[in-house]
Amino acid sequence: MKRETKSLTSIPTTRHDATDPVLQRQIADRAYQLFEMRGHSHGSDVDDWLRAEREVRAAWGRKRTASRPKSVINGRSRPKTPRAA
């Protein structure tokens, strides 16, 4: 019997892994936007990258939290409370 395996790109990640190509592309795009906003002045590439990384990772965190079911808090199921009759 042939066993099928999923490619690594089809497995959703829950961490914001530094090797994630989508994350890296978004950070690079945001860093370039910051460079453009400063009038293309050179010398702040590291600052732009670090700011972009903070912003993109924060946005990914908000997106992940927003998509999490409300019945889960901090990775644990919410305790069931009796309903009033």
MIROZA-639541 format. One record per residue (C-alpha): residue in one letter; x, y, z. Coordinates in pm, whole numbers. Example, Ala and Ser with C-alpha at 12.3 -4.5 7.8 and 13.67 -1.06 7.14 Angstrom:
<rs>
a,1230,-450,780
s,1367,-106,714
</rs>
This chain:
<rs>
m,0,0,0
k,142,337,-104
r,163,593,172
e,95,955,82
t,292,1228,250
k,214,1595,267
s,468,1843,143
l,604,2080,403
t,444,2376,228
s,94,2235,279
i,131,2191,654
p,14,2504,836
t,259,2639,1089
t,158,2778,1423
r,493,2941,1498
h,626,3248,1327
d,928,3062,1199
a,1208,3280,1063
t,1241,3043,766
d,876,3085,662
p,896,3234,310
v,561,3412,341
l,670,3580,664
q,1006,3679,513
r,837,3826,202
q,595,4031,412
i,878,4163,631
a,1085,4253,325
d,791,4431,163
r,719,4628,481
a,1086,4718,526
y,1092,4853,171
q,778,5057,240
l,952,5210,541
f,1256,5288,323
e,1029,5460,71
m,852,5655,347
r,1191,5793,456
g,1247,5926,104
h,1483,5646,-5
s,1754,5768,231
h,2015,5502,298
g,2174,5399,626
s,1873,5272,823
d,1820,4934,659
v,1860,4738,983
d,1623,4969,1169
d,1369,4936,885
w,1399,4557,888
l,1361,4527,1266
r,1061,4761,1272
a,902,4573,982
e,965,4242,1158
r,797,4365,1478
e,497,4498,1285
v,447,4190,1068
r,490,3945,1356
a,242,4146,1564
a,-8,4139,1277
w,38,3762,1238
g,-21,3722,1612
r,-342,3928,1599
k,-463,3732,1297
r,-393,3401,1473
t,-567,3515,1793
a,-868,3643,1600
s,-910,3310,1421
r,-885,3107,1744
p,-1217,2970,1874
k,-1355,3169,2166
s,-1392,2850,2370
v,-1015,2824,2397
i,-816,3046,2631
n,-437,3020,2641
g,-447,2682,2468
r,-690,2538,2722
s,-1061,2475,2691
r,-1280,2717,2878
p,-1442,2552,3183
k,-1807,2470,3133
t,-2046,2663,3351
p,-2396,2542,3426
r,-2669,2729,3242
a,-2960,2879,3426
a,-3286,2699,3358
</rs>
